[in-house]
Structure formats: structure tokens, C-alpha cells
Amino acid sequence: DAFAALNTLGKKKEQFDIVYIDPPYAASAEKSLIPTLLSQLETQNLIKEKAIVFIEEGAPSQLKPNELHLSTLRLMNSRQFSQSILHQFRKG
């Protein structure tokens, strides 16, 4: 699953400039995976300084920016495209 893959990449000390995450809409409608995925990107140190992270979810958005407890990632933008919302985060 995605969390196991992030753990493996973290153990290999991999880092990325651009990350695109598209979790299943049904899962994000029930309980958003976005906060956990973003947190794991940070704790596993998988993103380089100034990296961009895109996360897609179904509309309406389940993301609550004030409930995110992130230390290095900042929400830069959110845009709706038909039945999808694309969030853009940046490190730094």
C-alpha cells in the first residue's frame, strides 16, 4: 500500500522534487488520507527543499487546512476541476 511504499522510500533516503498523490476518492470521502500522507512525506524526509506536492481528491473537499499539523509543507493553492479538487503544497 501507499504507506508501506513511503516507508520503503524513506529507508532508502529517497527525496523528490515533485510528488503527485491521487488516493481513491471513496477512501477520501470516508476519512481523508491526505493529512496522514502529507505527515508521512515530512517525517520520512521524502521531499526536497522547495518541492511541490500535488494531491487530488473528489469534490467536495474533505481537507481542513487548519487541522493539518505540518512543519515544512504549506498549502499554496486548491482548485476544482469538475468533480476533482487539486491541492498544491510546497516545502519551505
N, C-alpha and C positions, 0 to 999 in steps of 0.2 A: 504494500500500500504506500501511499504518499509519505506518511510519517517515517516508515522504515527506510524509504529511499533517501529522505532528508538526513536521517541518522547516518546512513552509509556514506553519503557525500560529505557530511561533517567530519567523520572519522578519517576520510581521505584528504581533508583540508582543502576541498574544492571551494572556489569562490567564483561568482558570476557577476557580470555587468548588467545583464537583463534577465529577468525571471518573469515568465508568464504562467499563471496558475488559473485553471479552469475546472474547479471542483464540480461534481454533479449537482445540478440545480435542485434535485429532490432532497439531497443531503443538506444543502444550504438553506432550503426553505424550512426544514425541521429545526435544525440548530446550526448556525453558521460555523463553518470550518475556518473561516477567514482569520479570526483572531489567533487561533491555535497555529495555523500555518505561518502567519507573519511572525509570531513569537518564536517559532522553531527556526525560521530563517535567521533571526537575530541571535538566538542562543547557540546555534551551530556555527555562527560566523560564516554563513554561506554567501553573503553579498559583499561586494567590494564597495569602497567609499564612492559616493555619488551614483551608485547603482539604481536602476529603475525596476520596480516590481509592479506588474500588472496583474490584477485579479478580477476575474469575471464572475458575475452571479446573476441569477434571474431577478427580474423586477417583480414586485417592489423590493428594494434593497433591505437586507437584514442587518447590514453593517451599522454599528453605532460608534462613530469615531470617538466620542467622549468615554466609551468603555474600553477602548484599546489601551493597553498598558505597554507601549513600545518605547524603547530607549533611543533607537537610532533611526527608525523609519517614520516618515511623516507623510500623511495623506496630502497629495498635491492637487488631485482632481478626481471627480467622478462624473461620468457621462452615461446617459441612457441611449441605447440603440435598440429600438423596437422593444423586445421582451428581455433584453440583457442590459446589465449595467457593468461598465468597466471602470475600476478604481485604479488610480495611479499613485504609487508611493515612491519616495526617494529616500535613500540613505544619506545622512549627513545634514 
